[in-house]
Amino acid sequence: MGNAIRPYCGDKIADASRDLISEHLTLAADLVTAAANGEAEKAKQKEQEWYRNADKIAEFLNSINPYIDKEAMRKMLYTHLELTKLEAVCMIQRNFEL
């Protein structure tokens, strides 16, 4: 993603985008791993970090494009996190009917 916007936004913004998305994916993987291993406290911590990362992504996108509404983006990202979490829980529980 960072490289896709690099020609348009420059290195600083591209690198910041790359770092935020990388953090997003790492936190998701850490959350799923903790949940699958029954580490409830660690999973809770990673989930909180994941939502803070979503806040940072919304803030970042608004800062580079003021036409992106920060609150609308935050709500969209939270919905994304909720759906991703539901998908992971269903996979862990082997619930393929939902």
C-alpha positions as CSV (number, residue, x, y, z in Angstrom):
1,M,0.0,0.0,0.0
2,G,2.8,2.4,0.9
3,N,4.4,2.0,-2.5
4,A,1.1,2.5,-4.3
5,I,0.8,6.0,-3.0
6,R,4.5,6.9,-3.0
7,P,4.5,8.6,-6.4
8,Y,1.5,10.8,-5.4
9,C,2.2,11.5,-1.7
10,G,6.0,11.2,-1.3
11,D,8.1,9.0,0.9
12,K,7.1,10.3,4.3
13,I,3.4,9.7,3.8
14,A,4.0,6.4,2.0
15,D,6.2,5.1,4.8
16,A,3.7,6.2,7.5
17,S,0.9,4.4,5.6
18,R,3.0,1.3,5.3
19,D,3.8,1.3,9.0
20,L,0.2,1.8,10.0
21,I,-1.1,-1.0,7.8
22,S,1.8,-3.3,8.9
23,E,0.9,-2.6,12.6
24,H,-2.8,-3.3,11.8
25,L,-2.0,-6.7,10.3
26,T,0.5,-7.6,13.0
27,L,-2.0,-6.7,15.8
28,A,-4.7,-8.8,14.0
29,A,-2.4,-11.8,13.9
30,D,-1.3,-11.4,17.5
31,L,-5.0,-11.1,18.6
32,V,-6.0,-14.2,16.7
33,T,-3.0,-16.2,18.1
34,A,-3.7,-15.1,21.6
35,A,-7.4,-16.0,21.3
36,A,-6.6,-19.4,19.7
37,N,-4.2,-20.1,22.6
38,G,-6.7,-19.2,25.2
39,E,-4.7,-16.2,26.4
40,A,-7.7,-14.0,27.2
41,E,-5.8,-11.1,28.8
42,K,-3.3,-10.9,26.0
43,A,-6.1,-11.1,23.5
44,K,-7.9,-8.2,25.2
45,Q,-4.7,-6.1,25.2
46,K,-4.1,-6.8,21.5
47,E,-7.7,-5.9,20.7
48,Q,-7.4,-2.6,22.5
49,E,-4.2,-1.9,20.6
50,W,-5.9,-2.9,17.3
51,Y,-8.7,-0.3,17.9
52,R,-6.2,2.4,18.8
53,N,-4.4,1.6,15.5
54,A,-7.7,2.1,13.7
55,D,-8.0,5.5,15.4
56,K,-4.5,6.3,14.1
57,I,-5.4,5.2,10.6
58,A,-8.5,7.3,10.5
59,E,-6.5,10.3,11.8
60,F,-3.7,9.7,9.3
61,L,-6.1,9.4,6.3
62,N,-7.9,12.6,7.4
63,S,-4.6,14.4,7.7
64,I,-3.5,13.6,4.2
65,N,-6.9,14.2,2.7
66,P,-9.3,16.5,4.6
67,Y,-12.2,15.2,2.4
68,I,-12.0,11.9,4.3
69,D,-14.2,12.4,7.3
70,K,-12.2,11.2,10.3
71,E,-15.2,10.1,12.3
72,A,-16.8,8.3,9.3
73,M,-13.5,6.5,8.6
74,R,-13.2,5.5,12.3
75,K,-16.7,4.0,12.3
76,M,-15.9,2.1,9.1
77,L,-12.7,0.8,10.5
78,Y,-14.4,-0.3,13.7
79,T,-17.0,-2.2,11.6
80,H,-14.1,-3.8,9.7
81,L,-12.5,-4.9,13.0
82,E,-15.8,-6.2,14.4
83,L,-16.4,-8.3,11.3
84,T,-12.8,-9.5,11.1
85,K,-13.0,-10.5,14.8
86,L,-16.2,-12.4,14.2
87,E,-14.7,-14.2,11.3
88,A,-11.7,-15.2,13.4
89,V,-13.9,-16.4,16.3
90,C,-16.0,-18.5,13.9
91,M,-12.8,-20.0,12.4
92,I,-11.3,-20.8,15.9
93,Q,-14.6,-22.4,17.0
94,R,-14.9,-24.1,13.6
95,N,-18.4,-22.6,13.2
96,F,-18.7,-22.4,9.5
97,E,-22.5,-21.9,9.5
98,L,-22.6,-18.2,10.4
